[in-house]
Amino acid sequence: MEARLRPTLVFLVELSFFDLYGRKGDGAWEEHPTYGELGGAVVEEGRAEIFHHNGADEEELLAAEDIMVQDVIQGVNNASRRITLGNHPCATGNPIDDCWRCDANWASHRQRLADCGIGFGRNAVGGRDGRIYVVTDSIHDDPLSPRPGTLRHAAIQPEPLWIIFQSDMVIRLRQPLIVGSHKTIDGRGVSVHIGAGGACVAIHRASNVIIHGVHIHDCARSGSAVIRDSPWHAGWWGPSDGDGVSIFSSRDVWIDHCSLSSCADGLIDAIHGSTGITISNNYFSHHDKVMLLGHSDEYVQDKIMKVTIAFNHFGEGLVQRMPRCRHGYFHVVNNEYTHWEMYAIGGSASPTIYSQGNRFLAPNDRFRKEATKHEHAPESEWSRWNWRSEGDLFLNGAYFRESGAGAWSTYAKASSLNARPSSLVASITSAAGVLSCRKGSRC
């Protein structure tokens, strides 16, 4: 059965939904030259456009004092600078996809994707304000002296870069790929696989990173090594666990439309005070411990963590941790859960988990119907943790064990976007994972 939204929340949903889909934002486009020759790699010539929002209608909204309305204001501001295509016939109701996928000329407007973010990671602009770097070499991975034209060379440059790929590639890394600040890895238009028996992605003490449209799978552990993390610095790195994407002490990170599976440790891990993260439109499959958000129960610095998990499909062959949370605030919204062997959403150390508009299909095993797991604490303790389910749809006996009695303002801190009805989850997530995009056609 589907839970009802509270009347207050329904009002707020209607307000910001109108701003997101129905109201044309005031502002103007201006051309901004960004491309040119770069470091031995092929670089496309062209022009990018940046949309400036002039703040119309904000004074009216700012007069409201309720904390939820303040969150809506932030969402409206963000929505106003997007290319909103929600009224287009090809629109799906997925606010990220409706922002850019209807544009048949997406390949000429790649950097507009950065204005389509939602949730806690909505401020991640990646390499929007920089040049386009085209990766031409998938073979030569030198962790100490990266060659121009390789993904590793692009990822460590000091300037903002929008990184794309010349052709289909399988990139087997000898050591983790250290991704610096203000980088976008954009696999649209080709088939890019990272991992395939090698190391994978590490976002370490960085900000403004977008990873979009790549396959990340079969990521292996790697030993200690000296790895270059900038043109002027190389340092000693300890062994890696074999995560698909490791986010360490970083902020403003957005992982969108990737397909992740079969790694040695987690598919996505975010630890050590990372925050401002959105994980959206991804397809997860064939893995045990899918997603860890929070380093340990004792690492209280993760109390600042805020993560949005939206529009993902958690598919076949998954066991647990979709996600597993500690300490911070986690908004799990409009995801499709079709497989789990142990549980879907878990946590310890009193995280605030706000589950909205998800669809949970329980396994046939009658002992595995619960979608949640409160870990590492007796019921007398975890019963005080703030976990709430609203508007979720439960199928085949699935259920969500709520806990805590947090004030509405507590969940406001964990609210990052407006949930759509759970009845729409199948259509919203139908394109989860890497998209098949061709230049000159809609994705």
N, C-alpha and C positions, 0 to 999 in steps of 0.2 A: 504494500500500500504506500501511497505517497503522502508525505507530511505536508501540512499547509504552511505557507509563509505567514509570518506575523503581519498584521495590517500596516504597521509602520514601515516594514521592509518592502512591502508591496508598493507603497507610495514612492519610496526611494528608487526602486527598480524602474518604475514607470518614468520618473523624472529623468534619470540618467540614460535610460534606453532611448527616450525621445531625443536627447541631445546627441547620442551616439549615432542614431540611424535617421532621425527625421529632420534635424535642424542643420541647415548649411552654416558652417562656421565662417565667421568674418575673418578676412585676412587676404593676403595676396601672395602669389608665387613670384619668386625672383630666381633668375638663372644664376648659377654659381659654378664657375669653371673649377673642375677638380682633377681632371685626368692628365696624364702626361707620361713621359718616359721614366722608368724606374728600375734601377739596379739589375739590368741584364734580363729581366723578365719582360714578357710582352705586356704592354699596357694599352687598354682601349682608349681611343680618343672620344670625347663626348662632353656633355654638360650635365650637371646634376641640378636639382631644384630643391630648395629648402622653403618650407612653408612657415610663415611667421603668424602667430596668433596674436590679435590685438587686445585680447582680454575682454571682449564684449560679453555682457550678461553676468560677469563675475561679481559685481557689487551686490546685485540682487541676492545671489546665493550666499555670499559671505555674511550677510546679515543674520543668517540662521546660526543658532548656537549649538545645536545638537551635533555630537561628534560624528554621527553617521552622515549628516549632511556635509560635514567638512570632507569626508572621504569622497562623496559624490562630486564635490567641487573639483577635487584633484582629478577624478576620472573624466569630468567634462572638459577640463583644460587640456588633458592629454588627448581626448577624442577630437577636440577642435583643430588640432594641428595635423590630423591624419588626412589621408585621401580616403574619404568615406564613400564607399560604393554600396552601402547597405540597401539602397533602393533599386539597384541594378537587377535585371531579370536573373542573372547568374548567382545572386547572393544566396548564401546558405544559412545565415543566422550565426555563423561563426565570425565574431567581430574582427579577428586577425585576418582570416582569409578574405572576408568581404572588403577589407581595406586595400588589397592589392591583386588578388587572383583574377579579377575580372578584366584586368588590363592586358590586352594581347601584346602590348609593347613593354612588358615587364623587364625584358632583357636590356632595354635602353634606359630603364628607370630603376635599376636594381636597388639603389640606395634609399628609395622611398620606403622600402620595407622597414627601415629603422623607425619610422613614424607610426608603425602599426602595432607597437607593443602594448601589452595589457598587464595588469597585475602588479605585483611588487617589483618586477623587473622592467617595468615600462619605461624607465629612464635610460635603459641601455641603448645607446646609439651606435655602438660598435665603431666601424670605420666610416660612418656616414659622411663625415666632413673631410675625408681624405681622398687619396687617389685609388684607382682600381689596380690591383696587382694580379696578374694572371699567372697561375702556377703552370709551368710547362714540363717539369721534371718530377716524375714519381719514383724514380729508381734510386737516386743517390741521396741517401740520408746520412749526413755527417753531423752528429750532435755537437761536436766541438767547432767545426768550421763549415757551417751550412753553405751550400752552393746557391748563388742567385738562381731564381726560377723554381726553387723547391718550396714546399709548404713551410718547412722549418725556417728558412731564410725570411719568408714573409712575416711569420708570426712573431719574430723577435725585433722587428724594426721599431724605432722609437716613435715614428709618426703614425697617425691614423691611416689604416688601409682597409679597403674592401677587397677581400681575397676571393678570386674565382678561379676556375680551372679550364684549361684549354681543351681538354678531352676527357673521356672516361679514364678513371685511374683507380688502382689499388695501391694504397700507400702503407707499406710495412715499416714502421719506425723502430729503430734500434733502441731508442730511449724515449721517454715521454716527450710529447710536443709541448714546449713551454709557450703558452699564448700570452702575449703582452697586452697592455691596455689599448683600448680604442682599435679593436680588430673585429672584423666580421669574416667568418669562413662561410662562404655561400656556394653550395653545390648545385644550385638550380641549373638545369639545361644539360647536365651530364650526370654520369653515375660515378660517385666518389665513395670509395670504401677505405676507412681508416681502421687499422688493427690487423685483421687477417693473420693472426699469429704474432704480431709485433706489439709494441707499446702503443698507448693512445694519448689522450689529451689531458693536459694539466693547466689549469688556470690558477696561477699562484701569485697572490698579492697584486692582483690586477683589477681594473674596473672597465666598464663599458665594453663588454665582449658579447657578440652574437654568434651562435653556431646554428646554421640553418641548412637543411637539405642534404645531409651526408649520412651514410651508413657507418655505424660504429659497432664493431662486433669482433669476437674472438681476440679480445685484448689480453695480452700476456704480461706476467710479471717480468720485471727487468732488474738487473743488479745495479750496484752503486757505480756511478760514473761522473766524469766531468762533463757538464752540459752548458752550452752557451745560452744565456737567457737575454742577452742584448748584444749589440755590435761591440760594446766595450767591456763586457763582463762575462766570464765563464766561472762556474762554481761547482763544488762537489755536491752531488745529489745522492741521497741514500736510495735503497731499493724501492721500487714502486710496487704497489699491490696488484696492479692489473685492472684498475677501474677504467670504465669507458671514458667518463669525464670526471676529473677530480677538481673540485673547486675549493681552494684553500685561502682563507683570509682575503676574500675578494668580494666585490659588490657590483651591482648593476650588471647582471649576467642574464642572458636570455637564450634558451635552447629550444628551438622550434623546428617542427617537421623533420625530425631525424628518426631513423630506425635503429634501435639498439638491442643487442642480444649477446648472450654467451660470452661473458667476460670472466676473468679469473676472480675478481672481487665484485664490487658494485658496478651497476651500469652508470649511475650518477651518484656521486658523494659530494656533499657540501659541508665543510667543517671549519673550525677555528675562526669563528666570528664572521663568517660570510653572511651577506644579507642582500636584500634587493634582487631576488632571483625569481624568474618566471620559467617554468618548464611546461611547454605547451605543444599540442598537436603532434606528439611523438607516438611511435608504436614500439612497445616493449614486448619482448617475447623470449622464451627459452632461457630462463635465468632463475637463480635461487634468490639472492638478496639484491633486490632491484635498486633501491634508492635509500641512502642513509643521509639524514639531515641533522647534523649535530655530532660533535666529536665523541663525547663521553658524558656520562651522568655528572661527572665531577667538573667538567669544563663549563663553568657558568658564564663565560664570555659569549657563549652561543645564545644567551637570552635576547640578544639584539637581532637574532636571525628572523627574517620574514621571507617566506617562500610561497609563491602561487603555483599550484599544479592544476592545469586547466586543459580540457579538450583532448586529453590523451586517451589512447586505447591500451589497456593492460591486457595482453592477449595470451596466447597459448604457451604452456610450459613454464609459467611463473609460479613461484612458491610463496614469497613473503616480501615485506618491506616495499609497499607501494603507496606511500613511503613509510619509513620508520623515523620518528621525529624525537628531538630532545629540546627542551627549554623554551624555544621561540614560539613564533606565531605562524600557522600554516593554514592556508586557504586551499581546500581541495574541492574543485568546482567543475561540474559538467564533464566528468570523466566516465569512460566505459570500462567496467571491470567484468570481464567475461571468464577469467580463470584465476584461481588461487588455490594452492594446496594447503597452506597453513592459515594465512589471514591476508587481508589487503592493507589496512591502515593500522599501524602500531606506534608505540612510543613509550618513553620513560622520562623521568625527571621533569614531570609536570609541564609538558608542552600544551599550548592552546591550539586545538584542532577544530576547524570550522568546515564541516562537510556539507556542501550544498549542491543539489541538483544532479547528483551522480546516479549512475545505474549500476547496481550490484547484482550479478548473477552468481549465486552460490554453487559450489560443486555438489555433486550428488551425495557425497559422503555426509551422513547426518551429523558427524562430529566436527564438520568444518563449515558450518553455516554462518558462524559469526564473522563479520567483515573486519572486526577490530581486535586488537590485543593490547591490553595494558601490561607493560613489562616491568620486571625488576622492582616490584613493590606489592605489599599486601593490599587487599581491597580497602582497608581502613585508610590507606594513603591515596591510592589511585582514584578512589571515589570522589576526591576533591579536585582532581584535574579537570580542566574545562575542555570537554569534548562534546560537540553538538552536531546533530544531524538535522538538516532542514531541506525539505523538498526532495530528498533522495528516494529513489525507486528501488525496492527490494524484491528480487525474483528468486524462485526456487528455494524459499525458506531463509534467504539471507536476512541478517539483522545487524544493526549498529548499536553497540552498548554505549550509551551516553553516560557522562559523568560530570560532576561539578555542578555548581549553582552560580556560575559567574554572571555578573551584571551584563546588561546589553552592551555597555561600553567595552567590556572585555572582548567580546566578539567583533566589535567595530574595529579593534586593533588588528584582528585577523581577517578582516574583509578587504578585498583588493579589487573586486570587480563585481558586476551584477550577474547573478546566476540566471541562466535560462531554465525553463521547465525541464524536468528530467525526461519528459516524453520526447524532447527534441535531441537528446544526447546521441542517438544513433545517427542522425543526419549531421550533427555538428562534428562528430568524430569520424565520419565515414572516410575522410581523406587523411587520417592520422598517419604519420610516418613520412618517408621521403616521397615527394610528389614527382610525377612524370611531366616535366616541363619541356616544351619545345619553343625555340625562338619564333616569334610571330604568331603564337597561339596562346590562348589562355591556359594557365597551369591547371 
